[in-house]
Amino acid sequence: MKTLQIISLVLTIVGAINWGLVGLFDFDLVASLFGVATTTSRLIYSVIGLAGIINIGLLFELFEKMDR
């Protein structure tokens, strides 16, 4: 499970960097690499979104450790 959490964290960071590029420079790295609204780009966005959901579990684990 630890490996899945690390992969999810890395993917979430990649997604955050992509959103930063969109916000600052109006540049979507995923769309520029894989095309706008292609199956591949949609899959990448979905996997990054799933990684964010998995990281919610990491957040709750952190809260539990802080309460101890």
PATI-413048 format. One record per residue (C-alpha): x, y, z. Coordinates in steps of 0.1 Angstrom, whole numbers, plus 2048, in hexadecimal, padded with zeros to 3 digits. Example, Ala and Ser with C-alpha at 12.3 -4.5 7.8 and 13.67 -1.06 7.14 Angstrom:
BEGIN
+-----+-----+-----+
|   u |   v |   w |
+-----+-----+-----+
| 87B | 7D3 | 84E |
| 889 | 7F5 | 847 |
+-----+-----+-----+
# end
This chain:
BEGIN
+-----+-----+-----+
|   u |   v |   w |
+-----+-----+-----+
| 800 | 800 | 800 |
| 81D | 817 | 807 |
| 828 | 815 | 7E3 |
| 806 | 81F | 7D6 |
| 806 | 83D | 7EE |
| 828 | 849 | 7E1 |
| 81D | 845 | 7BD |
| 7FD | 858 | 7C5 |
| 810 | 874 | 7D6 |
| 828 | 878 | 7B8 |
| 80A | 879 | 7A0 |
| 7F9 | 893 | 7B5 |
| 818 | 8A8 | 7B4 |
| 81A | 8A5 | 78E |
| 7F5 | 8AF | 78C |
| 7FB | 8CD | 7A3 |
| 819 | 8D8 | 78D |
| 803 | 8D5 | 76E |
| 7E8 | 8EA | 77F |
| 802 | 904 | 788 |
| 80E | 906 | 764 |
| 7E9 | 90A | 759 |
| 7E4 | 926 | 773 |
| 804 | 939 | 76E |
| 80B | 934 | 749 |
| 7EA | 927 | 73A |
| 7FF | 908 | 730 |
| 7F0 | 8E5 | 734 |
| 80E | 8CD | 733 |
| 7F8 | 8AE | 731 |
| 7E4 | 8BC | 714 |
| 803 | 8C7 | 702 |
| 813 | 8A5 | 705 |
| 7F5 | 88F | 6FE |
| 7DB | 8A6 | 6ED |
| 7BC | 8B7 | 6F9 |
| 7A0 | 8A0 | 704 |
| 7B0 | 881 | 6F6 |
| 7AB | 85F | 707 |
| 7CF | 85F | 713 |
| 7CC | 882 | 723 |
| 7AB | 87A | 733 |
| 7BA | 85A | 741 |
| 7D7 | 86E | 750 |
| 7C0 | 887 | 75F |
| 7AB | 86B | 76E |
| 7C9 | 859 | 77D |
| 7D6 | 879 | 78C |
| 7B3 | 880 | 79B |
| 7B2 | 85D | 7A9 |
| 7D4 | 863 | 7B8 |
| 7C6 | 882 | 7C9 |
| 7AA | 86D | 7D8 |
| 7C3 | 854 | 7E5 |
| 7D7 | 870 | 7F5 |
| 7B8 | 879 | 809 |
| 7BF | 859 | 81C |
| 7E2 | 864 | 822 |
| 7D5 | 884 | 831 |
| 7BF | 872 | 849 |
| 7DC | 85B | 853 |
| 7F0 | 87A | 85B |
| 7D4 | 888 | 870 |
| 7D1 | 867 | 883 |
| 7F7 | 868 | 88A |
| 7F5 | 88C | 896 |
| 7D9 | 883 | 8AF |
| 7EE | 869 | 8C1 |
+-----+-----+-----+
# end
